Amino acid sequence: MENENNIPEEEASILTLTDENGKEENFEYLDVIEYQGKEYLLLMPADELETQVVILEVEPVDEETENYLSVDDEKILNAVYDIFKEKYKDVLTFEE
């Protein structure tokens, strides 16, 4: 995915997430997509040259805290990514 015009600046931010092993990684926030009653966070690794999109399920814990869960279901991953591509088709160029 190449970024032609950039995602709107107010949405472009870096998130630092900690994995189950305690390792911190930086990600660029892309969007949150709702699909089948759940929210999915779309991120791109900030420290890598690759432009691979990471999709995580948002699990609310309380009003101020969320957990982010990996998604293993290919159908959900593809559906969420397709919604993202449609939403940003005029802003981003996607490689197949």
Rosetta silent file (secondary structure, phi, psi, omega in degrees, C-alpha in Angstrom):
SEQUENCE: MENENNIPEEEASILTLTDENGKEENFEYLDVIEYQGKEYLLLMPADELETQVVILEVEPVDEETENYLSVDDEKILNAVYDIFKEKYKDVLTFEE
SCORE:     score description
SCORE:     0.000 S_00000001
   1 L     0.000  124.519  176.940    0.000    0.000    0.000 S_00000001
   2 E  -105.529  141.485 -178.125    1.471    3.319   -0.991 S_00000001
   3 E   -96.906  106.171 -178.979    0.337    6.499    0.648 S_00000001
   4 L   -78.830  -55.217 -173.343   -0.384    9.095   -2.055 S_00000001
   5 L  -113.822    4.829 -177.228   -2.056   11.895   -0.138 S_00000001
   6 L    67.225  146.966  172.469   -1.668   10.667    3.438 S_00000001
   7 L   -70.036  147.077 -178.218   -4.498    9.822    5.766 S_00000001
   8 L   -46.587  136.783 -171.538   -5.908   13.007    7.316 S_00000001
   9 H   -56.300  -36.380 -178.509   -3.407   14.452    9.775 S_00000001
  10 H   -65.149  -19.374  178.901   -5.746   14.375   12.771 S_00000001
  11 H   -97.005  -13.660 -177.749   -5.903   10.605   12.395 S_00000001
  12 L   -84.306  109.445  177.883   -2.182   10.051   11.821 S_00000001
  13 L  -150.718  162.292 -179.243   -0.583    9.177   15.124 S_00000001
  14 E  -102.761  129.636  175.754    1.827    6.683   16.598 S_00000001
  15 E  -111.951  138.212  174.436    0.636    4.128   19.134 S_00000001
  16 E  -106.493  117.199 -179.938    2.998    2.081   21.273 S_00000001
  17 E  -112.249  148.891  178.456    1.594   -1.354   22.054 S_00000001
  18 E  -110.306  126.376  179.994    3.083   -4.021   24.328 S_00000001
  19 L   -82.075 -179.923 -176.165    2.808   -7.643   23.226 S_00000001
  20 L   -64.871  -14.766  177.992    2.293  -10.666   25.485 S_00000001
  21 L   -97.154    3.748  179.435    6.078  -10.957   25.933 S_00000001
  22 L    85.810    4.666 -179.799    6.440   -7.378   27.173 S_00000001
  23 L   -83.053  129.530  177.946    8.016   -6.130   23.927 S_00000001
  24 E   -90.415  138.648  176.668    6.923   -2.628   22.888 S_00000001
  25 E  -135.384  143.942  178.345    6.275   -1.850   19.248 S_00000001
  26 E   -96.515  137.081  178.837    5.285    1.402   17.543 S_00000001
  27 E  -132.316  146.852  172.430    2.417    1.478   15.068 S_00000001
  28 E   -89.523  126.242  178.102    0.914    4.180   12.918 S_00000001
  29 E   -69.584  130.459  175.864   -2.833    4.485   13.512 S_00000001
  30 E  -106.622  -52.157 -177.244   -4.817    4.088   10.306 S_00000001
  31 E  -175.358  169.691  168.273   -8.454    3.720   11.324 S_00000001
  32 E  -120.580  126.512 -178.306  -11.060    1.877   13.365 S_00000001
  33 E  -115.505  133.683  174.751  -13.572   -0.103   11.318 S_00000001
  34 E   -93.343  133.532  179.753  -16.820   -1.525   12.670 S_00000001
  35 E  -148.020  124.492  179.481  -17.748   -4.957   11.345 S_00000001
  36 L    50.483   45.373  175.029  -20.482   -7.293   12.602 S_00000001
  37 L    78.671    4.038  177.977  -20.950   -5.345   15.819 S_00000001
  38 E  -122.156  157.328  176.712  -17.250   -5.289   16.742 S_00000001
  39 E  -104.372  143.068  179.692  -14.538   -2.683   16.234 S_00000001
  40 E  -126.961  128.444  179.886  -11.233   -3.446   14.550 S_00000001
  41 E   -90.011  128.145  177.794   -8.142   -1.285   14.847 S_00000001
  42 E  -108.430  125.220 -175.813   -6.053   -0.946   11.689 S_00000001
  43 E  -132.198  162.663  172.233   -2.388   -0.157   12.191 S_00000001
  44 E  -131.579  131.459  178.321    0.842   -0.140   10.234 S_00000001
  45 E   -54.512  127.918 -176.215    4.207   -0.917   11.866 S_00000001
  46 L   -82.870  -23.250 -173.614    5.960    2.450   12.256 S_00000001
  47 L  -100.419    8.451 -177.986    9.474    1.077   12.547 S_00000001
  48 L  -118.016  155.605  178.655    9.470   -1.156    9.459 S_00000001
  49 L   -80.386  -24.477  179.528    9.903   -0.422    5.790 S_00000001
  50 L   -68.567  154.669  179.464    7.110   -2.825    4.823 S_00000001
  51 L  -113.123   49.357  179.335    3.610   -1.451    4.493 S_00000001
  52 L   -83.614  131.034  179.151    1.744   -4.393    5.978 S_00000001
  53 L   -86.256  134.990  176.778   -1.535   -3.522    7.683 S_00000001
  54 E  -107.051  130.742  179.479   -2.166   -5.059   11.104 S_00000001
  55 E  -116.397  123.991  179.834   -5.791   -5.633   12.132 S_00000001
  56 E  -124.747  140.960  175.406   -6.643   -6.093   15.811 S_00000001
  57 E   -78.371  134.248  178.465  -10.031   -6.612   17.457 S_00000001
  58 E   -88.381  123.119  177.897  -10.860   -3.935   20.022 S_00000001
  59 E  -117.221  105.003  179.118  -12.042   -5.429   23.328 S_00000001
  60 E   -65.055  135.983  176.885  -13.343   -2.780   25.739 S_00000001
  61 L  -101.451  -50.103  173.839  -12.334   -3.411   29.363 S_00000001
  62 L  -151.010 -165.907 -175.182  -13.890   -0.334   30.941 S_00000001
  63 L   -65.813  -21.643 -176.026  -14.595    3.265   29.921 S_00000001
  64 L  -115.377   -7.933 -171.751  -10.877    4.129   29.708 S_00000001
  65 L  -126.157  140.977  175.565   -9.174    0.831   28.834 S_00000001
  66 E  -133.469  149.106  167.975   -9.151   -1.439   25.789 S_00000001
  67 E  -106.193  151.446  178.207   -7.405   -4.669   24.920 S_00000001
  68 E  -119.041  120.995 -174.079   -6.355   -5.401   21.356 S_00000001
  69 E  -109.381  140.709  176.282   -6.700   -9.007   20.237 S_00000001
  70 E   -68.065  150.081 -179.123   -5.150  -10.700   17.213 S_00000001
  71 L  -112.695  121.670 -178.551   -7.645  -11.868   14.587 S_00000001
  72 L  -100.417  -15.001 -176.642   -7.112  -15.339   13.139 S_00000001
  73 L   -79.163  111.539 -177.790  -10.253  -15.576   11.007 S_00000001
  74 H   -59.914  -35.056 -179.911   -9.256  -14.869    7.378 S_00000001
  75 H   -64.329  -41.895  178.248  -12.853  -13.984    6.433 S_00000001
  76 H   -67.008  -46.418  179.442  -12.989  -11.259    9.096 S_00000001
  77 H   -56.858  -47.195 -178.994   -9.531   -9.949    8.175 S_00000001
  78 H   -65.630  -41.239 -179.261  -10.450   -9.770    4.486 S_00000001
  79 H   -65.076  -44.665  179.944  -13.846   -8.160    5.153 S_00000001
  80 H   -65.014  -43.720  179.620  -12.381   -5.482    7.451 S_00000001
  81 H   -64.675  -37.840  177.796   -9.533   -4.769    5.024 S_00000001
  82 H   -63.678  -40.153  176.685  -11.999   -4.510    2.126 S_00000001
  83 H   -62.319  -43.595  178.323  -14.040   -1.941    4.075 S_00000001
  84 H   -60.324  -46.641 -179.567  -10.816    0.005    4.770 S_00000001
  85 H   -61.636  -41.440  179.566   -9.803   -0.101    1.088 S_00000001
  86 H   -65.023  -42.471 -178.481  -13.239    1.126   -0.015 S_00000001
  87 H   -63.270  -36.611 -175.263  -13.210    3.941    2.545 S_00000001
  88 L  -109.882   20.000 -176.771   -9.760    5.187    1.454 S_00000001
  89 L   -60.859  -26.649 -179.802   -9.875    4.334   -2.255 S_00000001
  90 L   -92.032   -3.743 -176.491   -9.582    8.023   -3.184 S_00000001
  91 L  -112.433  -35.406 -174.997   -6.732    8.690   -0.735 S_00000001
  92 E  -119.969  154.275  172.607   -4.485    5.609   -0.920 S_00000001
  93 E  -106.154  123.993 -177.683   -3.151    3.344   -3.626 S_00000001
  94 L  -103.621  135.077  174.823   -3.402   -0.348   -2.708 S_00000001
  95 L   -92.682  138.563  179.081   -1.148   -3.057   -4.079 S_00000001
  96 L   -93.450    0.000    0.000   -2.773   -6.425   -4.643 S_00000001
